[in-house]
């Protein structure tokens, strides 16, 4: 498999993480735990609207990643967002996470894939 093919495949997989989390988990409400987490951090009053906004923003991230526009900035943005979100959850809502505090390991794997895909695997422009 060439670097270009691997980069394209990983880009699609990374973008699908954002689409699935935004659409399936948040907008379509198939993962109610997300609203519980937001409610505990931001309060019940705004948790429903906040989860919907987050879902829309995650779908926007899907579109940004899949477009490959400003891909380095997109990669850094993803890394910052995922680490920030997971650190907040690690300290504020570990009991609501699917794998408790071990969720941070999944986040580290994901941001590592984002980093490697953009800054190591991505073929250099000719």
C-alpha positions in Angstrom: 0.0 0.0 0.0 1.4 3.4 -1.0 1.7 6.3 1.4 -0.9 8.1 -0.6 -3.5 5.3 -0.4 -2.8 4.8 3.3 -3.2 8.6 3.9 -6.5 8.7 2.0 -7.8 5.6 3.9 -6.9 7.1 7.3 -8.3 10.4 6.4 -11.6 8.8 5.5 -11.6 6.8 8.8 -10.7 9.8 10.9 -13.5 11.9 9.3 -16.0 9.1 9.9 -15.2 9.2 13.6 -16.5 12.8 13.6 -19.5 12.0 11.4 -20.6 9.1 13.5 -20.1 10.9 16.8 -21.9 14.0 15.5 -24.8 12.5 13.7 -25.4 9.1 15.3 -24.4 9.8 18.9 -25.5 13.4 19.3 -28.0 14.6 16.7 -29.9 11.3 16.5 -29.4 10.7 20.2 -28.4 7.1 20.0 -25.8 7.6 22.8 -27.7 9.3 25.6 -24.5 9.2 27.8 -23.2 12.2 25.8 -26.1 14.4 27.1 -25.5 13.2 30.6 -21.8 14.2 30.4 -22.7 17.6 29.0 -25.4 18.1 31.6 -23.0 17.3 34.4 -20.4 19.8 33.0 -22.6 22.6 31.7 -25.9 22.0 33.5 -29.2 20.4 32.6 -30.7 23.7 31.4 -28.5 23.9 28.3 -27.3 20.3 27.8 -29.9 19.4 25.1 -29.0 22.4 23.0 -25.3 22.1 23.7 -25.2 18.5 22.6 -27.0 19.4 19.3 -24.5 22.3 18.7 -21.6 19.9 19.4 -23.1 17.4 17.0 -23.4 19.9 14.2 -19.8 21.1 14.9 -18.6 17.5 14.7 -20.3 17.1 11.3 -18.5 20.3 10.2 -15.3 18.7 11.4 -16.1 15.7 9.2 -16.6 17.9 6.2 -13.4 19.8 7.0 -11.3 16.7 7.4 -12.7 14.9 4.3 -12.1 18.1 2.2 -8.4 18.0 3.0 -8.4 21.9 3.0 -5.9 23.4 5.5 -5.3 19.8 6.6 -2.4 20.7 9.0 -4.6 23.2 10.8 -7.4 20.7 10.8 -5.2 18.1 12.4 -3.9 20.4 15.1 -7.5 21.5 15.8 -8.7 17.9 16.1 -5.8 17.1 18.5 -6.5 20.1 20.7 -10.3 19.5 20.8 -10.1 15.7 21.5 -7.5 16.2 24.2 -9.3 19.1 25.8 -12.7 17.2 25.8 -11.1 14.0 27.1 -9.2 15.7 29.9 -12.4 17.5 31.0 -14.3 14.2 31.0 -11.4 12.4 32.8 -11.5 14.8 35.7 -15.2 15.8 35.8 -17.3 12.8 34.6 -15.2 9.6 34.6 -18.2 7.6 35.9 -20.2 8.4 32.8 -17.5 7.4 30.3 -17.8 4.1 28.5 -14.4 2.9 29.8 -14.1 5.3 32.7 -10.7 7.0 32.9 -9.3 4.5 30.4 -11.1 6.5 27.7 -8.1 8.8 27.7 -6.1 6.0 26.2 -8.5 5.7 23.3 -8.2 9.5 22.8 -4.5 9.3 22.8 -4.6 6.6 20.1 -7.0 8.7 18.0 -4.9 11.9 18.2 -1.8 9.8 17.5 -3.4 8.5 14.3 -4.4 12.0 13.3 -0.8 13.3 13.9 0.9 10.4 12.1 -1.5 10.6 9.2 -1.0 14.3 8.6 2.6 14.9 9.7 4.3 11.6 8.8 2.3 9.5 6.3 0.9 12.3 4.1 2.9 12.5 0.9 4.9 15.7 0.4 3.5 18.0 -2.2 5.4 17.9 -5.5 
